[in-house]
Amino acid sequence: MKIFSLVLPLAGLVLLAGSCTVKSTENKSETAARQVPVVNLTVMDTTIYKEYIADIQARKNVELRSRLSGFLEKVYVDEGAIVKAGQILFQVNDEEYRADAAKAEAALNNAIAEAKKVELEKERTKKLVEKNIVSETEQELIAVQHRASLSKVAEAKAVLNQAKTKLAQTSIRAPFNGRIDRILLKTGSLLEEGALITSISDLSTLNVYFDISEAEYLTLASDTNFSNNSFNKEVKLLLANGQEYPHTGVAQIVESEFEPNTGSISLRARFPNSDGLLKHGASGRIAVPISTGSTKFVHQKAVFEIQDKTYVYVLNDDDTVKMQPFRAGQRVGHYYVVEDGLNENQRIVYEGVQGLRDGMKVRAVAKK
């Protein structure tokens, strides 16, 4: 009897353990379905832009170089200063050039005096010939001397003009209204002819250049604004930090032929720069509108790529998921444009697609 009393409790324990195992399996089966957020495609009436690398240049940008050799005597402006056309910016020591100008002026005066002397002699000889005191040969000789003296006067004037030009070039002036760049040489520096001192830019309006392919050019040519190779299209400028420039520009075709190596052609867009935000040589991107109207979008979190193809997981009616390819257009913010392969009625897994597989049963919840 003692033996039976031991066996019965053990059998009860076995039955109890079996019962717990069944309940645990049932609970696990109930919670096996993974919870995933689902959304529909986003449909918006919007304008799609295509972006191009931009080359930003000032309307005018020139280097200021010394035309003469000499010491940089004075610097009248600071780096980054706004200057006016004709304003003196730098002064090269002019003592040597003043001396050359004075010497040339003296030489001119001597040449003029010599020419006057010969002219008087010419008049005197003419009267003597009329009185048959001297021969006509003497008159011809003095006429030749007079022409030679006039040539010397002209030569002396040219030398003086050259000396005055060099003297004027000792004052380096602003060629137009603009802003001074960094000054590379300081007061007292020895300048060689052609030495770069700084550069000046007219930043009131900036030209932004970008290249498009021949196929893109032909697409733009189908625009109603394109007529007789005259094209004007409003575009946006995106700055290096991703922000949009507050003013729009107008793009125009500025080249008459395609680059043979790249098959591209350049367009130029002009942007106002009254606040001086844009600088010569800055970088950015041009956004050109390529389509307008109702467009389908899918969030980037729902999209994944396999071998250069884009996919999403769509939810079937039986709450299983299926991997579906689609043709993605360009990216706009956090969304991809859906060009083909998906429709507005499909439910798409919003995020967490890494652990999913075809046919997996899930518990869908609407994305808030």
C-alpha positions as CSV (number, residue, x, y, z in Angstrom):
1,M,0.0,0.0,0.0
2,K,2.8,2.3,0.6
3,I,4.1,1.7,-2.8
4,F,0.8,2.7,-4.5
5,S,0.5,5.8,-2.4
6,L,3.8,7.0,-3.9
7,V,3.0,6.1,-7.5
8,L,-0.3,8.0,-7.5
9,P,1.1,11.4,-6.5
10,L,3.9,11.0,-9.1
11,A,1.3,10.3,-11.8
12,G,-0.6,13.5,-10.8
13,L,2.6,15.5,-11.2
14,V,3.1,14.1,-14.6
15,L,-0.4,15.0,-15.7
16,L,-0.1,18.5,-14.2
17,A,3.2,19.1,-16.0
18,G,1.7,18.0,-19.3
19,S,-1.2,20.4,-18.8
20,C,1.2,23.3,-18.3
21,T,3.1,22.5,-21.4
22,V,-0.1,22.5,-23.5
23,K,-1.2,25.9,-22.1
24,S,2.3,27.3,-22.7
25,T,2.3,26.2,-26.3
26,E,-1.1,27.6,-26.9
27,N,-0.1,31.0,-25.4
28,K,3.1,31.1,-27.5
29,S,1.0,30.3,-30.7
30,E,-1.3,33.1,-29.8
31,T,1.5,35.7,-29.5
32,A,3.6,34.4,-32.4
33,A,2.1,36.9,-34.9
34,R,4.4,39.9,-35.1
35,Q,2.9,43.4,-34.8
36,V,3.8,45.7,-37.6
37,P,2.6,49.2,-38.5
38,V,1.0,49.6,-41.9
39,V,0.2,52.6,-44.1
40,N,-1.2,53.4,-47.5
41,L,0.7,55.3,-50.2
42,T,0.8,59.1,-49.8
43,V,-0.8,60.9,-52.7
44,M,0.0,64.6,-53.0
45,D,-0.6,67.3,-55.6
46,T,3.0,68.6,-55.9
47,T,5.8,69.7,-58.1
48,I,8.8,67.3,-58.5
49,Y,12.2,68.8,-58.8
50,K,15.4,67.2,-60.2
51,E,18.7,68.4,-58.7
52,Y,21.9,69.2,-60.4
53,I,25.3,70.2,-59.1
54,A,25.7,73.9,-59.3
55,D,28.7,76.1,-60.0
56,I,28.1,79.5,-58.4
57,Q,30.0,82.5,-59.9
58,A,29.8,86.2,-59.4
59,R,28.5,88.2,-62.3
60,K,31.9,89.9,-62.4
61,N,35.1,88.6,-60.8
62,V,38.5,89.8,-61.7
63,E,42.0,89.6,-60.3
64,L,43.7,92.8,-59.3
65,R,47.4,92.7,-60.4
66,S,50.2,95.2,-60.4
67,R,51.1,96.4,-63.9
68,L,54.4,97.8,-62.6
69,S,57.3,96.8,-60.5
70,G,57.8,98.6,-57.3
71,F,57.1,98.7,-53.6
72,L,53.5,98.6,-52.3
73,E,53.4,101.9,-50.5
74,K,49.8,102.2,-49.2
75,V,46.8,99.9,-48.8
76,Y,43.6,102.0,-48.6
77,V,41.0,99.3,-48.1
78,D,40.6,96.3,-45.7
79,E,39.9,92.8,-46.7
80,G,36.2,92.2,-47.5
81,A,35.5,95.9,-48.0
82,I,32.8,97.1,-50.4
83,V,34.3,99.5,-52.9
84,K,33.1,101.8,-55.7
85,A,34.2,101.9,-59.3
86,G,37.3,104.1,-59.7
87,Q,38.1,104.1,-56.0
88,I,41.9,103.9,-55.2
89,L,42.6,100.7,-53.5
90,F,46.4,100.4,-53.5
91,Q,49.3,102.8,-54.1
92,V,52.7,101.7,-55.6
93,N,55.7,103.9,-54.9
94,D,55.7,106.4,-57.8
95,E,59.0,108.4,-57.4
96,E,60.7,106.7,-60.2
97,Y,57.7,107.0,-62.5
98,R,57.2,110.7,-61.7
99,A,60.8,111.3,-62.6
100,D,60.3,109.4,-65.9
101,A,57.3,111.5,-66.7
102,A,59.2,114.8,-65.9
103,K,62.0,113.6,-68.1
104,A,59.7,112.8,-71.0
105,E,57.9,116.1,-70.7
106,A,61.2,117.9,-70.9
107,A,62.2,115.9,-74.0
108,L,58.9,116.9,-75.6
109,N,59.5,120.6,-74.9
110,N,62.9,120.4,-76.5
111,A,61.5,118.6,-79.5
112,I,58.8,121.3,-79.9
113,A,61.4,124.1,-79.6
114,E,63.6,122.4,-82.2
115,A,60.7,122.0,-84.5
116,K,59.8,125.7,-84.1
117,K,63.3,126.6,-84.9
118,V,63.3,124.5,-88.1
119,E,59.9,126.0,-89.1
120,L,61.3,129.5,-88.8
121,E,64.3,128.5,-90.9
122,K,62.0,127.0,-93.5
123,E,60.0,130.3,-93.8
124,R,63.3,132.3,-94.1
125,T,64.6,129.9,-96.8
126,K,61.3,130.2,-98.7
127,K,61.7,134.0,-98.9
128,L,65.3,133.7,-100.0
129,V,64.3,131.3,-102.8
130,E,61.7,133.8,-104.0
131,K,64.5,136.4,-104.2
132,N,66.8,133.9,-106.0
133,I,69.4,134.2,-103.2
134,V,69.4,130.5,-102.5
135,S,68.5,127.5,-104.6
136,E,65.4,125.4,-104.4
137,T,67.5,122.5,-103.2
138,E,68.1,124.4,-100.0
139,Q,64.4,124.8,-99.6
140,E,63.8,121.1,-100.1
141,L,66.5,120.2,-97.6
142,I,65.0,122.5,-94.9
143,A,61.5,121.0,-95.6
144,V,62.9,117.5,-94.9
145,Q,64.5,118.8,-91.7
146,H,61.1,120.3,-90.7
147,R,59.3,116.9,-91.2
148,A,62.0,115.2,-89.2
149,S,61.5,117.7,-86.3
150,L,57.8,117.1,-86.3
151,S,58.4,113.3,-86.1
152,K,60.6,113.9,-83.1
153,V,57.8,115.9,-81.5
154,A,55.3,113.1,-82.1
155,E,57.8,110.5,-80.7
156,A,58.3,112.7,-77.6
157,K,54.6,113.0,-77.1
158,A,54.2,109.2,-77.3
159,V,57.0,108.7,-74.7
160,L,55.3,111.3,-72.4
161,N,51.9,109.6,-72.7
162,Q,53.5,106.2,-71.9
163,A,55.2,107.7,-68.8
164,K,52.0,109.3,-67.7
165,T,50.1,106.0,-68.1
166,K,52.7,104.2,-66.0
167,L,52.5,107.0,-63.4
168,A,48.7,106.6,-63.3
169,Q,49.0,102.9,-62.9
170,T,50.8,103.3,-59.6
171,S,47.3,104.0,-58.2
172,I,45.4,100.7,-58.4
173,R,41.7,101.4,-58.7
174,A,38.5,99.3,-58.5
175,P,37.3,98.5,-62.0
176,F,33.7,98.3,-60.9
177,N,31.5,98.3,-57.8
178,G,32.2,95.1,-55.7
179,R,33.7,93.5,-52.7
180,I,37.4,93.0,-52.1
181,D,38.7,89.5,-51.4
182,R,41.7,88.6,-49.2
183,I,44.7,90.9,-49.7
184,L,47.7,88.7,-50.4
185,L,50.4,91.4,-50.1
186,K,51.0,93.9,-47.4
187,T,52.4,97.4,-47.2
188,G,56.1,97.5,-48.1
189,S,56.0,94.3,-50.3
190,L,58.1,94.4,-53.4
191,L,55.8,93.9,-56.4
192,E,56.8,92.3,-59.6
193,E,55.0,93.2,-62.8
194,G,51.8,91.1,-62.9
195,A,51.9,90.3,-59.1
196,L,48.5,89.2,-57.8
197,I,47.3,91.5,-55.0
198,T,43.7,90.5,-54.5
199,S,40.5,89.9,-56.4
200,I,37.2,91.8,-56.6
201,S,33.7,90.5,-57.2
202,D,30.4,92.0,-58.1
203,L,28.0,90.0,-56.0
204,S,24.8,91.9,-56.7
205,T,23.7,89.1,-59.0
206,L,25.2,85.7,-59.3
207,N,25.3,83.3,-62.2
208,V,24.8,79.6,-61.3
209,Y,25.8,77.1,-64.0
210,F,24.7,73.5,-64.2
211,D,25.0,70.7,-66.8
212,I,22.2,68.5,-68.2
213,S,22.4,65.5,-70.6
214,E,21.2,65.6,-74.1
215,A,18.1,63.5,-73.2
216,E,17.3,65.9,-70.4
217,Y,17.8,68.8,-72.8
218,L,15.3,67.3,-75.3
219,T,12.8,66.8,-72.4
220,L,13.1,70.5,-71.5
221,A,12.8,71.4,-75.2
222,S,9.3,69.9,-75.2
223,D,8.3,72.5,-72.6
224,T,5.9,75.2,-73.9
225,N,8.4,77.8,-72.7
226,F,10.9,76.5,-75.2
227,S,10.7,78.3,-78.5
228,N,13.3,78.9,-81.1
229,N,16.0,77.8,-78.7
230,S,15.0,80.5,-76.3
231,F,14.3,79.0,-72.9
232,N,13.5,80.5,-69.5
233,K,12.5,78.3,-66.6
234,E,12.1,79.3,-62.9
235,V,14.4,77.2,-60.7
236,K,15.4,76.9,-57.1
237,L,18.9,76.9,-55.5
238,L,19.7,74.6,-52.6
239,L,22.7,75.7,-50.5
240,A,25.5,73.6,-49.2
241,N,23.7,73.2,-45.8
242,G,20.6,71.8,-47.5
243,Q,18.5,75.0,-47.0
244,E,16.6,76.6,-49.9
245,Y,17.8,80.0,-51.1
246,P,15.0,82.5,-50.5
247,H,15.0,83.8,-54.0
248,T,14.2,81.9,-57.3
249,G,16.3,82.2,-60.4
250,V,15.6,81.9,-64.1
251,A,17.5,79.2,-66.1
252,Q,18.6,79.9,-69.6
253,I,20.5,77.9,-72.2
254,V,23.9,79.7,-72.7
255,E,25.8,77.2,-74.9
256,S,25.2,76.4,-78.6
257,E,26.7,72.9,-78.6
258,F,27.1,69.8,-76.5
259,E,30.3,68.9,-74.7
260,P,31.8,66.1,-76.9
261,N,33.4,64.2,-73.9
262,T,30.4,64.2,-71.6
263,G,27.4,64.7,-74.0
264,S,26.1,67.5,-71.7
265,I,25.2,71.2,-72.2
266,S,25.3,74.0,-69.7
267,L,22.5,76.1,-68.5
268,R,22.8,79.3,-66.5
269,A,20.5,80.6,-63.8
270,R,20.7,84.1,-62.4
271,F,19.8,84.8,-58.8
272,P,19.5,88.2,-57.1
273,N,21.9,88.6,-54.1
274,S,20.8,91.8,-52.4
275,D,21.5,90.5,-48.9
276,G,25.0,89.2,-50.0
277,L,24.5,85.7,-48.8
278,L,25.9,84.0,-51.9
279,K,29.7,84.2,-52.6
280,H,31.7,83.6,-55.7
281,G,32.9,79.9,-55.8
282,A,30.2,78.6,-53.4
283,S,28.7,75.2,-53.9
284,G,25.1,74.1,-54.0
285,R,22.4,72.3,-56.2
286,I,20.0,73.6,-58.7
287,A,16.4,72.2,-58.4
288,V,14.6,72.1,-61.8
289,P,10.8,71.4,-61.9
290,I,10.3,68.3,-64.1
291,S,6.6,67.4,-63.3
292,T,3.6,68.8,-61.6
293,G,0.4,67.1,-60.4
294,S,-0.9,64.2,-58.4
295,T,2.0,62.0,-57.3
296,K,2.3,58.8,-55.3
297,F,4.9,58.6,-52.5
298,V,6.1,55.8,-50.2
299,H,8.1,56.5,-47.0
300,Q,11.8,55.6,-47.1
301,K,11.4,53.4,-44.0
302,A,9.2,51.0,-45.9
303,V,11.6,50.6,-48.8
304,F,14.6,48.2,-49.1
305,E,16.8,47.3,-52.0
306,I,18.0,43.9,-53.3
307,Q,20.4,43.8,-56.3
308,D,19.6,47.4,-57.3
309,K,15.8,46.8,-57.2
310,T,13.4,48.4,-54.7
311,Y,10.9,46.5,-52.7
312,V,8.2,46.9,-50.0
313,Y,6.2,44.4,-48.0
314,V,2.5,44.6,-48.7
315,L,-0.2,43.1,-46.4
316,N,-2.5,40.5,-47.9
317,D,-6.1,40.0,-46.9
318,D,-5.2,37.0,-44.8
319,D,-2.8,39.1,-42.7
320,T,0.3,37.6,-44.4
321,V,3.0,39.8,-46.0
322,K,4.4,39.6,-49.5
323,M,7.6,41.2,-50.9
324,Q,6.6,43.4,-53.9
325,P,8.9,45.2,-56.2
326,F,8.1,48.6,-57.6
327,R,9.8,51.3,-59.7
328,A,11.0,54.1,-57.5
329,G,11.6,57.6,-58.8
330,Q,13.7,60.3,-57.2
331,R,13.8,60.9,-53.5
332,V,11.8,63.8,-52.1
333,G,12.6,64.5,-48.5
334,H,11.9,61.2,-46.6
335,Y,9.8,59.8,-49.4
336,Y,10.4,58.0,-52.7
337,V,8.2,58.8,-55.8
338,V,6.3,55.7,-56.9
339,E,6.5,55.5,-60.6
340,D,5.0,52.1,-61.1
341,G,4.2,48.8,-59.2
342,L,2.1,50.0,-56.3
343,N,-1.4,51.4,-55.9
344,E,-3.2,53.6,-53.3
345,N,-5.3,50.7,-51.9
346,Q,-2.5,48.5,-50.8
347,R,-1.4,48.3,-47.2
348,I,2.3,48.6,-46.9
349,V,4.5,47.7,-43.9
350,Y,5.8,51.0,-42.6
351,E,9.0,49.9,-40.8
352,G,10.7,46.9,-39.3
353,V,10.9,45.1,-42.6
354,Q,14.3,43.4,-41.8
355,G,12.8,40.4,-40.0
356,L,9.9,39.8,-42.4
357,R,9.6,37.1,-45.1
358,D,7.1,36.1,-47.7
359,G,4.0,34.4,-46.2
360,M,4.7,35.4,-42.6
361,K,1.6,36.1,-40.7
362,V,1.5,39.5,-38.9
363,R,-0.7,41.5,-36.7
364,A,-1.2,44.8,-38.5
365,V,-1.8,48.1,-36.7
366,A,-2.4,51.4,-38.4
367,K,0.5,53.8,-38.4
368,K,-0.4,56.9,-36.3
